[in-house]
């Protein structure tokens, strides 16, 4: 029995763990955003609603791309000869040719990297976010460059993970003046 079969058999525990990981990652990122931009505390409700909208769009776009990844075959890749071919290759490999949803997802991801780089977040929390993000990236790359097609269960896990991140960020950033994670430094 492999780990995915075991996870499917214990789906309630699996979903709970995945949502918990997403909530924790979202709470850490929300705390990083709040610490980087303390003025958001005064406008917490409106800022958290904007972040909720952005991260919801990001989550939906990410889940859709995970559910139906655009496959790239190594045999189809050629050495580009012009600048246009180089840009086309980069766009296809990175998967940013999917439209507005992908653009928002990339914007949110890059913005988070910039925010979290300059935010006051403990090193352990940074490693946690990095390790989880790398694991998710590996699975997404497997879907893009191999014949791996995620099952409905795996898509649901990814959707719950994205949901957890979105809710975690929303719950932490919506608080006016108190910080839920102030004890973690």
N, C-alpha and C positions, 0 to 999 in steps of 0.2 A: 504494500500500500504506500503510495507516495503522499507527500505533504498536502497536495491539493485535494486529493480524495479525503484525507483526514479532515481538512478544513471544511469541505462540503458536508461531511457527515455531522460535524459539530458547527453548523452554520450560525447558530445564535451566538455562540462564543466567538466565532470568527468575525461576525459583523460587529459585535461589541468591541473587540480588540481594534478592529480597523477604524471604527468611529472614534474610539478613544485616542488612537494615534493621531487621527486627523484633527480632533479637538485640541489635543495638546500642541500639535504643530501650529494650528491656527492661533491658539492662545499665545504661544511664544512670539509668533509673527505680529499679532495684534499688539502685544506689549512692546515689541521693538518699534512698531510704528508710533505708538503713544509716547515712548521715551524719546524718539527722534524728533517728534513734533508735539511738544507739550501743549501748544495752543489748541490742539484738537480736543483737549479735555473740556474746554469751554463750549465747543460746538460739537460735543460728542454724539448727540443723536443724529444730526444731519450728516456728519462725517461718516458715522458708522453705516448709515443707510446708503450713502454713495459707495462705500467700500463693499457693502453687502451686494449691491447691484453689480459692481465690477467683478467681484469674486464669483458671483453666481454665473455670470456670462463666461468667465474663465472656466469654471467647473463644467458647465454644459459643453463648451467647445472642446475641452480636454477629454471628456467622457465620449463624445461623438467621435473624436479622432482616435481614441483608444479602441472603441468598438469596431470601427472600420478603418484600420490604418491603410494609408496609401503605400503599397508595396514598391520597393525599389530592388531590382535585381542587380547584382554586381556585374553580371554579363552585359547589362544595358549601359553601364557607365563607360564613357569614353574619355579620352584625354581632350579637354577643351582647347580649341585653337584660337578663339577670339574672346574678347572681354564679355560679350553677350553670352557666349556658351558657358563661361565661368560663372556668371551670375545665375544663369538658368540651372546649372548643376548645384550651386549652393542653395538656391530656393527649393529645388526638388528634394535634396537630401535633408535639409532642415525642416521641410514640410510646411513652409510658410506661404505656400501658394493656395491656401484653402479659403481665403476671403477674410471678411470682417471678424469672424469669431476667432480665427487664428491670430489676427493682428491684435485683438484685445488680449488674448491669452499671452502672447509674447510681451505686450506692453506691461501687463500685470506682473509677469515673471521677472522681467528685467528691472522694473521699478522695485520689486521686492528685494532683488539682489542688491540694488543700490541702497535702499533703505536699511536693510539688515547689515550691510557692510559698515555703515556709519552709526548704527544704533548701539545702545549700551545693552548688549545681551551677553549673558554669561557664556563662557567657552563651551561648557557641556551642552547647553541648549543649541548653540551653533552647530556642534558636531551631530546632535540628534537630528536637526533639520537637514544637515548635509547628508547623513547616512540614509535617512528615509528618502530624500529626494533622489539620491543616486540609485537606490533600489528601484524606485518607480521609473527612473530614466532607463535603466537596463531593461526592464520589462517592456517599456514603450519601444526601445530600439530593437528588441527581439521581434516585436510585432511589425516593425517597419522593414527590417532586412532579412527576415527568415519567413518560413511558411507558417509561423505561429499565428493562430487565430484565437483570440480570447473567447472563452465560453461565456454563457449568460451569467454564470456565477462569478467569474472573474470580472466581468463588466460591472456587475452589481457591487462587488468589493471596491472597485476603483471609484464608482459613483458615490458610495458611502464614505470613502476616504476624502474625496473632494468636498462632499457635503460637510464632513467634520471640520475640515480646514475653514470653509466659509463660515460656518456657525461659530467656530472658535474665535476667529478674527472679529466677527460681529459682536459676540458677547463681551469680549475684552474692550473693544473700542467704544462700545455704547455707554460705558460707565462714565459718569460725569467727572468726579474728582478722585474717587478711590480707585486703587489698582488691585485687581484680584490676585495677581501674582507678585505682589510687592515683597512677599517673604522669600521668593526665589531670586537670588542674586548671584 
